[in-house]
Amino acid sequence: MSVPLRLVIDTNVFVSALVSPAGKPASVLNLVLEGRLLPVADALIFAEYFDVLTRPKFGFPKEVLAPLASTLRRYFQPVSPIALPKERFLPDADDDKFLAVALGAGGVPLVTGNKRHYPAPLLKEYGFEDVQVLMPDEFLALWPRLVEDQ
């Protein structure tokens, strides 16, 4: 069996996958659960996932989230982030951690619903263009080729 492709999953994709099980983000998460993708994360990313899920608008009771977090953590590979060139590197500083982990994992793809938060000219300026920032539908269209290329 081939080694699963590693990637970073932005919070908006992770939460959308759980809220809308028929959407493209859910298709990405299903590939994780099937063992075909290996998401990488650090403690800050994992904390943000579950902080967002506890918001009332999503309706996940806290007593359900603790066991869910424990179960899902087994599917993730811990990765140490790299230090970005400056604090508040990206337009939305909350996204810095996702880029830092993608780079810490060797430039793995980053799947997000907010591609504009990762401006290509900025990534190129700092030599980070190896990180492919993809929307879920773009990732799903490309991932078989990405697996072949790894």
N, C-alpha and C positions, 0 to 999 in steps of 0.2 A: 504494500500500500504506500502511496506517495505521502510525503510530508505535507501536512495542511499549510496552506498559505497564511502567513501572519498578516494582521491588519489592526488598525486602531478604529474603534467605533465611537463616534461622537455621541454625546448624551442624547441629542435630538433623535438620532437614528435608533438608539437603544430603547428609549421611552416609546417612540412611535411603534416599534416592533411589538411591544407589550400591550399597547393600547389598541392597535389596529392589526390584528393577526393576519389579515389578508393583503396587506400592503407590501411594497418593495422592501422597506426596512425589516419586516418580519421574514421575508425571504432570505435576507442576509443573516439574521439571527438563526433561522432554521439550518442554514449551512454550517453555522457554528455548532449547533446541537447535534448535527449529523457527523461532526468531526472532520468536515471538509475545510473549515476555516479555523484558525487559531487566533482569537483576538488577544492583543497585548494591552496591558493597563498598569497603572501604578495605583497607590492608595488614594491619591487625590481624585483620579478619574472614577474609581469605584465609589468613593464617598459621594461624588456629585450625582452619579446615576441614582443612587438610592435617596439622596436628599431631594432630588426633583420628583421622584416617584411618591414621596410622602406628601406632596402638595395636594390640598383638597380637590383640585380640579381633576386629578387623575383617579381618585377614589380607591387607592390601594391602602387597605388597613395596615398599620405598622406591624401588627402581629403576623401578617402574611409576608411582609417584606424581609424580615430577618431570615426565615428559612429559605426564601427565594434567593437572597444575597448569598447565603452559604452554598446553596446548590449551584448557582451560576458562577461563583468564584472558581469552581473546579474547572470550568471551561476556558478560563483566562490564564495567560502566561504573564507573570509579573515581569516588568521591565523597568529599569531605572531610566528616568528622563535625562536628557542632556541639558546643560545650562544654555539658555537662549542668549543671544548677544546683548539683550537689554531687557529690563523689566517692562511689562506691558508691551510686548513685541508686536502682537497682532492687534488689529482694530478693536476686537473684543478680547480683552486680557484674559477672560475666563477660558478662551480657546488655546491659550499658550500651552497648557499642560498636555493637550492632545498632540500638538506638533512636537513638543519636547519628547514625548514617549515614542512617537513615530520615528523620530530621528534616533532616539536611544536604542530602538530596535533595528537600526540599520537602514532607515529610510523606507519603511513599509507603507503601503497605501493607507490613507486616512479617509474613512467613509463618513460623510456629513450631509445634513440637509441644508447647511449654511455655507456653501462653497465660497461665497463672497467674503466670508470672514477670514479666508486664507488667500489673500491676493497674490496671484502668480508673480507679478513684478517684484513684490517684496521678498517672496521665497527665492526667486532667482538672484536678486541683489545679494543675498547672504549665502548663496550656494546651496540652498535647500530644495532646489527644483526636482531632486530625485524622489521626494515624497509626492506621490500622486494623490491629489485631493479630488475625491470623486463623490458624486451624488449616488444614492443607492442604486438607481437604475443604470447609471454609467458603470458602476462597479459590477453589477450583475451581468452586464453585457461583456465586460472585459475579463472577468475573473478566470474563465477557463484558459485564456491566453496567459494571464499573469502566473497561473500555476505552472504552465509549460516553461515559462521564462525563468522561474526561480532556480 
